[in-house]
Amino acid sequence: MYGPLDPLGTIEILMSNEMIHIKGSLLYSELLFFILDRY
């Protein structure tokens, strides 16, 4: 069970969310550069 009683589990979830966010941002900026490059 993840929750306030499991700080490590919560940190793990936050870390993975952060990684997903960073990967998403990288993908988005790559897409943006690709679109800008075509014009």
C-alpha positions in Angstrom: 0.0 0.0 0.0 1.3 3.4 -0.9 0.4 6.4 1.2 1.5 8.7 4.1 2.8 5.7 6.1 5.1 4.7 3.2 7.3 7.7 2.4 9.6 5.6 0.2 6.7 4.4 -1.9 5.5 7.9 -2.3 8.9 9.2 -3.3 9.2 6.4 -5.8 5.8 7.4 -7.4 6.9 11.1 -7.5 10.2 10.2 -9.1 8.6 8.1 -11.8 6.0 10.8 -12.5 8.9 13.3 -12.8 10.7 11.0 -15.2 7.6 10.7 -17.3 7.1 14.5 -17.3 10.8 15.0 -18.4 10.5 12.4 -21.1 7.2 14.0 -22.3 8.8 17.5 -22.4 11.8 16.2 -24.4 9.4 14.5 -26.8 7.3 17.6 -27.1 10.3 19.9 -27.8 11.6 17.4 -30.4 8.3 17.5 -32.1 8.2 21.3 -32.0 11.7 21.5 -33.5 10.7 19.0 -36.2 7.6 21.1 -37.1 9.5 24.4 -37.0 12.2 22.8 -39.1 9.8 21.9 -41.9 8.6 25.5 -42.4 
